[in-house]
Amino acid sequence: MNRISQLRAEGGVSQVALAEALGWSQGRLSNYESGRRVPGLADSRAIVTALNSLGVICSLDDVFPPDGGAAAA
């Protein structure tokens, strides 16, 4: 599982804004957020970079926890 939606919402970033920052369609981002699709490493890094550029300070492990659950505090 990933925490894209959770971190995005906590940071006050809309799905549309994040999709635009990535240069993607909202549908593509929605598929990643819902788990219908799993992003590869390059797309995962792009998501983290875009979130950070929009003020959501996070790391790859925050967004994509290695254990598949919530990131460690």
Secondary structure as GFF3:
##gff-version 3
##sequence-region A 1 73
A	DSSP	alpha_helix	4	10	.	.	.	ID=ss1
A	DSSP	alpha_helix	15	22	.	.	.	ID=ss2
A	DSSP	alpha_helix	26	34	.	.	.	ID=ss3
A	DSSP	alpha_helix	41	53	.	.	.	ID=ss4
A	DSSP	alpha_helix	60	63	.	.	.	ID=ss5
###
